[in-house]
Amino acid sequence: MQTILLAVDFSPASRNAAVFAAELAKLLHTKLLLFHAYMLPTPISEVPYAMVTVDNLQKENEEQIKKEADWLHDDFGLEIEWLVRIGIASDEIKTLTREKDIGLIVMGMKGAGGLDKIIGSTTINVSRKVKTPVLVVPHDAAYTPIKNITYASDFSYKTSTRLFNPLLELARAFAAKTHILFVRQHHGGNSELEFTGKKSSELIFEGYDHEYVTTEEPSVNQGISRYLRQHSSELLVMVAHKHTFLERVFSKNHTTAMAYETHVPLLILQDKD
């Protein structure tokens, strides 16, 4: 992992995510890039407003992000790179992942009540558009070293070991245990699917402290919710397959069922072509 990109919007949630990004950058010995995207204000007809130029907005945002960079430098002893651009945040972040060697995108999010509330529109757009892992940090999550990682899998897709490198890198750096959680939605389940999934996962997690956990619940998110309530975990990991598991969990049909605590950071791994 060469560079961690921290999306900054100068909110308390963003500053909280900055702590996570900085701690990870220190532990993994990576570069930290702060990025902020802004848009020109849209005038409302018949309402007088002061004309704001792009140059003025650029300078103002650069001054703000420099303060964030100075704070991180002073508190964490990191050399910080920063960048400000005009444009839609998700589009500009996607462009940056093509321009630079970004290994992880960290985004703060204010939420209340469930994972559907954590995942805001910008974060969803970023996670759908990019092929880079995204770490979503809830606004009320306090940084603590990772001891337990919960990886929620549906065992229905063949995945490459490269996909799991960010998870394995964190597990190794923190000496954390990975709990591979499978939510069985039907009583009895598909034993062949589970057997094949565990066999495939064993190749990925060989040499790492891990265990397999199966729980029965009508919906995936309810199963994850119950498990996280009953077992301490500092990181939840899910894989975004194109139009599949993660998007099903985030679909409107599931949002009312989202009930688990928002204090667990979510690492989204990207299984996309």
N, C-alpha and C positions, 0 to 999 in steps of 0.2 A: 504494500500500500504506500504509494508515493506521496499523495496529497489528500488532505481532508478539506472539503469545501463546506464552509459554514454559511448558510443563507441567513442574512441579517436584515431585520426590519425595525430594529431599535426598540422593540417592545420588551417587557419583562420576560415573556416567554422565550424570546430570542436570546436574551442575555443568559437565561438559565441554560439554554441549549449550548451556549458558548462555553460554559463550564465543562460540559460533557465532551465537547469537541477538543478543548484544550487538554483535558486530562488524557484523552485518547491519543492526541498528538504527542504528548510527552512520553506516554508509555510505549507507543509504537515507533517513536522516533521519526515521525513524518512531518511534512510541511503543513501549515495551516493557512488556508486562503479564505478570507472574509469577502463575501460578495453581497452587494445590494443592488436591486433593480428598482427603478422608479418610473412613474408615468407622469406626463404633463397633466395638470388639472383640467378637467372639462368644464368650460363655462356654462352656466345656466342662463338661458335667454331672459332678458329683461332684468337681470340681477347684476348690478355693477360689481366689478372685481378688478383687483390690481393685476396688471399684466406681469406674468412671471416668465422669464426667459429660460431656455435650456441651460445656458451658461450659469445662471444664478442657482438653478436647482442642482446642477452638477456640483458646483462648489459647496453648496450647503450640505449635500449628502456626503461628499468627500470629507468634509470637516467632521461630520457625525461618525462616519465609519472609522476615521483615524483615531477618534477618542476610544472607540471600542478596541482597536488594535493596540493602542497604548496601554489600556487597562489590562489586556491579556498578556502583553509583554511584561508589564510590571509585576503582575500577580503570578504568572506561570513561567516566566523566564523564556518565553518562546519568541522566535523571530516570526513576525506576522506579515503576510502579504495581503493586500486588500485591493478591491476592484469595485468600481461603481459604473453601471451602464443604464441607459434609458431603454425601456422595453418591458414586455411582460415577463415576470420573474421566471415562470416555468420554461419559456422559450429561451431566455438568456442562459439559464442554468444548463439546458440541453446543449446549447452552443458551446458553453464552457467545457463540458465533458468531452467534446470533440477536439477542442483546442489544447487542453491540458490533460495531464495524466492524473485524473481524479479517481481515487480509490473508494471514497465514501462521501456521501452528501449528508450533512447533519442539518435538521430543521426543527425549530421549536414550534410548539402548537399549544394554544390555549383550548382546553376542553373541559367538559363537565358532564360526567354521567356514563360515558361508554366510549368504546373505540371509534364508533362512528362520529362522535363529537370531537375526538382528537384529530381525526383525519380531515383536515379542511380542504377546500377546493384547490388551493395552490399545491399542497402536498400531494393530493391525488393526481393532479396534472403532472407534477414532476415525476412521481413514481410510475406513471403510465408512459411518459414520453422518453425517459432515459433508460439506459441499460446499466446504470451504475447503482450500487446498493444505496438505500436511503435509510438513515436512522432518524426516526421521529421521536422527539423528546417532549413529553407532556409538560405543561407549565408548572405543575406541582411536583415533578419528580426531582428528588434531591440526589445528587450524584453520590454513588457509593461503589466501591470496587465490585466487580461482577464475580459472584461465587456460583450462581446457578443460572443456566441458560435454558429456556424452554423453546424448543423448536417444534412448531405445530405443522405436521405433515399429513397429507391425505394418501401418501404411498401410491398414487395412481400415475405418476409420471417418471420417466427415466431422466435422470439429471446427471450432469457432469460434476466431477469432483471440483473443477475450477469454480463452479457456481458457489460452493461452500467455503471458499478460501477466506472471505471476510469473517465468517463465523468461527472457523478453525483458528484464524489468527488471533481473534479475541479470546477464544477458549485457551489457547496456549499462553498468551500474554498474562491472563488473569489466573491461570491454573484453575479454570472453572469447569464444572461438570455440566454436560449437556443432557437434558431430558427430552427425548424424542417422543412427542405426544401424538398419538393417533386417536381421533374421535370417531368411534364406531357409531354410525347413525341408525343401524338396524340391529336388533337383537341377534346374536349369533355371528353377524357380520360376514365378511368374505375372508375366510382363513387363508386362501391362496394369495389374495392381494396383500394381506398383512405379512405373510411369510416372505413373499417376493420383495416387498418393500423393506422389510428388516434386513434381508440378505443384501439388497442393494445399498442400504444405508451403512451396513457394516464395513463395506469397502471404503466408504468416505470417512467414517469416524474411527477406523482402526487406529489404535495407539493413543486415542483420546478418552478421557473419562466420560462415559456416557451410559445411559440406560434407556430402555423402551417402556413407555407407559401407554396403556389403552384405557379409554373411558367411554362409556355409552351415554349418548345424549342425542335427542332428535335433531338438534342443529349444531353445526360446527362451532359457532361462536359461543353458544351456551356451554358447550363442553370445555372450550378454552377458558371461559369465564370461571367455571366451577373449579377447574384445576388450579388456576392462578390464585383463587381465593384460599385454597387449601394448602398450597405449596409456595414457599418463598422463591421468588425468581427476580433477578435484577434486569433481565432482558428477555423479550419475546421475539422470536424470529419466525418469519413467514416468507414463503416464496411466491413471487408474482409470476404466474404463468399467464401467457397472453389469453385473455378472455376466460380464465378458469378460476382456480381455487380462491385466490385473494380477491378477485373482483366479485365472486359469488358472495364472499363474506361481507364485502362492502356494499352489496347491492341494496336497493331500497327495501327488498323483502326481508332483509336481515337487520336493518337498523333498529327496529323496535325491540329486537331480541338482544341487542348489545348491552351487556350489563356489568361487565367486569371493570375493575378499578383502572383508572387512567394513569396511575403513577408508574406503570411499567413501560419503559422505552421499547419501541418497536423497530426492529431491523428488518427492512424489506429487501430480500435478495431478488435479483432480476433474472428470470429464466426466459429470455427472449432472443429471437434470431436477430 
